[in-house]
Amino acid sequence: MRIVARRVQGYAHDVELDGSHDLRIDEPAAAGGTDSGPRPTELLGASLAGCIAITVEMYAGRKGWDVGAVEVDVEVGYEGPVPTSFEVGLKLPPELDAEQRRRLLVVAAKCPVHKVLAGEAHVSVVERLESA
């Protein structure tokens, strides 16, 4: 998958995800942006919330457990502009028993975005030259 960010104006960038989805990222006005989209670091929290919700729902579906509309909230802690913590709240239906709840909490911590944030991915930055 290839993701490309292209500057629109100021800090605002349109991001294209493999040609199938587009979104805009920006910085808040207090940081010199126009607040025309979420900050990139906010997308980390959004990605974590969405990934955990989907992972929990997929696991529950395979087990035949009805979890209804799972709700995940993420509190992102910052030191300056850098996220330093992600506190995740997972709201599950009261009908689940204690073992089901325990298993879903374990599975939630195994979602792909959680693994990346826990340092299980390698990131390298290289210069790409314009092709003729």
N, C-alpha and C positions, 0 to 999 in steps of 0.2 A: 504494500500500500504506500502510495506517495501522497504527502500532504505539502501544499505550497501556500505560503503567506506572501501576499503582495500588498505593498503600501498603498493606501487610499489617500490619506491626508494626515499630517501630524503623526501620531502614534497609531492611528486606526489602520488596521490591515484586514483585507478580506482573505479568508483562509478557505482553500479548496481541498476537500478530502477525496482523493482518488477520482475526481471528476463526478462524484455522485452526491456530494453534500457541500454546502457553502455556509460559512458563518463569518461574523465580524468580531474581531477582538480589538480592544482599545484600552486606554488607561482613563481613570477618572480625571475630571477637570483639575482637581487639587494636585495631580501628578503631571499636569501638562497635556492631558488628552482631551477628548471631546465627549467621553463617556458614551460612545455610540455602540458599545458592546461590552461584554465582560472582560475583565483583566485576564491574561493568560493563567495567572495563579488561581483565579476563581474557577476556571475551567477544570483545574486539577480536582478541586473539591466536588464539582458537579460530576466529573468523570467517576470519581470514587463512589459517590452516592448512587449513580445510575448502574455502575458495574456491580455493586453489592446487591442492589435490588434485583437485577436480572439474574445474578448467580444464585441467590436465595430462591427465587421463583422457579428457576430451571431445576434445581436440586429437589425442591418440594414437589414439583410436577413429576419427576422421575419416581419419587417415593409414593405418589398418590395422595399427598397431603394438600388440603385446601388452605392456602395462606391468604386468600382474598387479595386485597390491594395492599401490598407491602409498602411501608413508608420508611424511608431512610433519610435521616438528617445528618449533616456534617457541619461541625463547627471548626473553622480553620483558624488556628492561632498564628499570628505573624510576629516576627521581629523585623521591624522596618518593612521592606517590600517582600521579604522572603517567608513563605510558610514554614513554620517550625513544628506544627502539630496538627493532627486531624483527629477530632473526637467524633466518632460515629455512633448515632443512635438508631437502633433498628426496632421498629414497631411491628409486633407480630400479633395475630389474633389470639384472644384469650382461650380459645378452644384447644389449642395445642398443649400437649402434656410437657412435663419438664424435660424429658429426653429429646423430644422433637425440638424444643427451644434451644437446648444445648447444642444439638447437631447443627441447627441453622446458624447459630453464632460462630461455630467453628468453620462452617462452609463460607460464611460471609468474609472471614479473614483470609480466605484463599482465592478471592476474586483476582483477576489479572491486574487490575489497577492497583490494588493493595500490594501485590507482589512487586510491582514497579516502584511504588513509593517506599517500599521497605528495602530498596536497593538491589533488587534482583535483576536489573536490566543494565546493559552497557550503553552509554551514550558517547558518541564521538562527533566532533564538529570538524568538517573539512570544507575547503573552498571548492565550489563548483564553478568551473569555467564555462563561459558562454559557448554554446556549440554553433558552428557556422551553418 
